[in-house]
Amino acid sequence: MKHLIDPTDLSVDEIEGILNLALDIIKDKSKYSEACKGKKLATLFFEPSTRTRLSFEAAMMELGGNVLGFSSADSSSATKGESVGDTIRVVGCYADIIAMRHPKEGAPMLGSMVSPVPIINAGDGGHNHPTQTLTDLLTIKREKGDLNNFTIGLCGDLKFGRTVHSLIKALSRYEGIKFILISPKELKVPDYIITEVFEKNNIDYKEVTTMEEVMPELDIIYMTRVQKERFFNEADYVRLKDTYILDKSKLKNAKETLSIMHPLPRVNEISTEIDDDPRAAYFRQALNGKYVRMALMLTLLGVNV
């Protein structure tokens, strides 16, 4: 039985299979409309979510399946002290597949050790968010036509941003990619990413503190919000939250072919004046998330259409 806890749980060939399946779903949605008839997805969200939870639910519904679950720990037996392992064992009796988000890093991995059904990590603390990574890869493939040979700028909260950590791990397995890391020193990418991903694999990267100095180089800019919920000190959050705001003035030297991505939710790190720019890909990215989650669930459930 296959789970998806970390983006590297999938080989490059398996990722390509999921992305190609997502592209086929986009091309012919009716073909898949009853692929999961009789199947149930449980969404166990111990941490608030809008896009991820609803895209999972929409994905299963569009496959003809059903959804059960909860959207916060307050509405689960976790408030009574039930362990993650026991929750997973019980919910596995009621559902065919589980999507789980948890504020503690490693909780989905723990759940996968006891689960009777496939588990998908829908985000664990500041660690991983593999289905967002698949969403990002599908978006890059659709925007650029390929997953090789481009320069990507990752901007904002690179310390706590699990979407960034997962995307770096995934893209490190493709050819000709240059990473530009744009952040204040307090929010720079963790040292283990530098040593275990970039340096270990001899990947081209550089760290800068302003987006203006590198904008002309970028094929993709991946914006992230400064996450208030990851800070222990509110004063630090207030000081750093508006460090990077992408607006029209910052795009004046950007490529016409630039793609602007964001995992959402956006606070104010991308000005709304950019929303109508054809280079703004973040709402297309959100839609891609539904299709890639449809493809992932079909794959993990072993459903062939």
N, C-alpha and C positions, 0 to 999 in steps of 0.2 A: 504494500500500500504506500502510495506516494503522498507526502505532505509538501507544502511550500512555506518554509520558515525564513529562509535566507535566499536572496536572489541567486546565489551560487549553488543552491540546491538543484538548479536546472542547468543542464549543459547548454552550450551555444546552439547545438542542433535542436534541443527541446524548446528553447526560446524561439528559434526560427519557426518551429512547428506551430507553436501557440500564436505567434504573430501572423503567420500565413492563414491559420484557421480564422483569426479575427478579421483578416481582410476578406476572407470568403463570406463570413457572416455579414459584413458590411455590404458586400456585393449582392447577396441573396438572403435577406432576413427571413423570408417566409419558409425557406428550406429548413430552418432551425426552430421554428415556432412551437414545436411539440417535442423537441429532442429530450427534454427532461420531464416529460409528463409523468406524474407519480413520484417525482423526486422532491426532497425537502432540503432547503438550506437553513441552517441555524446561524443567526448573526449574534454573536456574543460580544457586545461592545461595553467593556468595563470603563471606557473613556469616551467622552462625547465625540460625535462625528456627524457630519451631514453628507458630504460627497461620497466618502468611501462606503458608508453603510447603505445609503440609498442606491448607489450604483451597483452594489452587490445584489440588493433586493430587486432592482429593475432588471438586472442581468438574468437572474433566475426566473423571474416572471416572464420575460420575453422568450425564455427557453421552454415555457409551459409548465414550470415547476411551482412549488409553494415555498413560503418563507415563514419562519418563526424565530423568536429571539427577544432580546432586550437591548435598549439603547443607552443604558447607563448602569453602573454597578449598584446604584441606589434601588433599582427595581429588580435586583437579583438576590439570591440567597447568600451572596458574598457579604451582605450586611449582617448576616447571622453568623458569619465566621466560616462558611463553607470554603474548602480549599479549591484552587483551580482544577486540580486533578479530579476531584469528586464531581465538580460541575461538568467537566468534559465527559467523564464516564456516563453520567446521567443523560446529558443532552445527546450523546452518541446513540442512545437507545431510541431517540425520537427523530433524528435527522440523518440524512445520507452524507452530508458534508457540512463543515463548520468554518465560518469566517470569524476570527477572533482578534479583537483589539484590546490591549492591556497597557496600563501605564508602566508596568515593571518589565524591564528588559529580560528576555528569556522566558517569560510566562507562556507564550505559544509553543516554544520548544518543550517545556515541561508538559504542556497539555498533549503534545503529539506523542509523547512516550507512553501514554495510557489510553489514547483515543481509539475507539473501535472504527472510526471513519476518518477520511482525509481532513486535515486541518490546514487552513490558509491563514498565515499571519497577516492581519490587516493593520499592523503597526504595533510595535512594542517599545514604549518609552522613546528614547533618542537613538535607538539601535537600528532597526530595519523596517522597511515598508515595501516588500517585494512586489505587491500588485501595483503600487504607484510606479515602481521601476518598469514593470511591463507596460504600463500606460505610457510612460515617457519614451520607451523604446519604440512602441507603435507610432507615437506621435512623430518622433524623429524620422522613422522610416517613411511615414506618409508625407512629411514636410520636405525631407531631403532626398528621399529615394534610396537611401543606403544608411548603414550603421557603421561605416568606415570613413576615415579621412575627413575630419572636420575639427574645428576649434570650438570648444564650449567654455563659456564663462559661467561659473557657479557663484552666485552673488547673495550676500546677506549672512544669515545664521548658518555657518558651516560647522559649528561645534555641536549644536543640539539637533540639527536638521537631519532626521532619519531618512528623508527622501533623498537628500544629497549623498549620504553615506551609501545607501543602496545603489544609487545610480552610478556612482564612481566605481563600485565593485563590478557592476554589470558591464559598463563601458570599457573597463580595463582589459576585457577579453577580446576587444575588437582592434582592428589595425588602424594606425595613422591618426589617432586621436590625441589632441593637445588639450590639456586642462589648464584653465586660468582660474585661480581661486581668489575671489574678491571679497574681502571681509576686514573688519577691524581686528586688531590682534587678540581682543578678548573673545572673539567668536570664530577664530581660525579653525580649520579642519583639525580633528584630533591627530596626535602624533602617530597613532597606530595606522591611520590611513596613509600617511606619508611613507612610513617605513615598510608596511606590509603590502601595500598596493603599488604606490608610485615607484619607490626606490627598488623594491624587490623585483619588479617587472620592467625596470628601466623605461618607465613611461614619462613622456615629456610633460612637465607641469611648471607653473610659476605662481607665486603668491604676490598679490598687489592689494593696495588699500582703496583705490578709486576705480570706478568703472570707466570713467572718461579716458584714462590713459591706455586702455586696451580695447575700447569699443570698435575701432576700425578693423581689428583682427578677428572679431567674433563671427562665427556662422550661427551660433545659438547663444542666447543668454538665458540662464535659468535662474529666475528670481525666487527668493524665499523670504518669508516674514520672520521677524525676530519674535520668537515664541515666548510670550509672557509666562505660560504655564511651566516652562523649563527653568525659570529663574528662581533662585532662593532669596534674592535681594531685589526688591521692587525698584530701588533707586538705580541699580545697574540696568534694569530693563528700560526705565524711562530715559536714561542717558543714551542708550544705544538704539532704541526702537525706530528712530527716523534717520539712521545713518545713510541708508541708500533708498532713494526714491527715483524710479525711472520715469522720466517725462520726455516731452518732445525735444527739449533742448539737449538732453543727453544722447539722443538718437541722431543728431545732425551729422555726425561722422560715421554712422553705422552703415553697414552694407544694405543695399536694397533687398538682398536675399536673406537677411537676418531673420531668424525665428525667435520670438519672445515666448518663453515658457514659464509656467508657475504652477506648482502642485495645488494651490488654493487651500484654504481661504486666503484671499488678499485682504490686507488691512489698508495701508496706504503706500506700499512699496512700489506699486505701479499706478501711475496717474490714470484716471478714467479717460483722459484725453487721448490715450493710446488705444483704447478699446476698438476703435474703428479702423485702425491702421492694419492693412492686410498682413503685416508681419506679426501681429498679435495672435499667438496660437493657443493661448491658455484655455479658452472656452472650447475650442476644437479638442484640446487635450483632455478636458473633462469628459467629453462625449466618447473619446477613444477608450476611456477607462471602463465604460460599460461593455464595450465590445470585447476588450481583452479579458475582462473577468468572465464573460460568457465563454470565451475560448478556453480559459484556464479551468473552469468548472467542468466543461465537457471532457477535457483532457484527464483531470484527476478522477473523474467518475468513470472513465473508460467508455464514454458514450460515442459511438460512431454514427455519423449521419450520411 
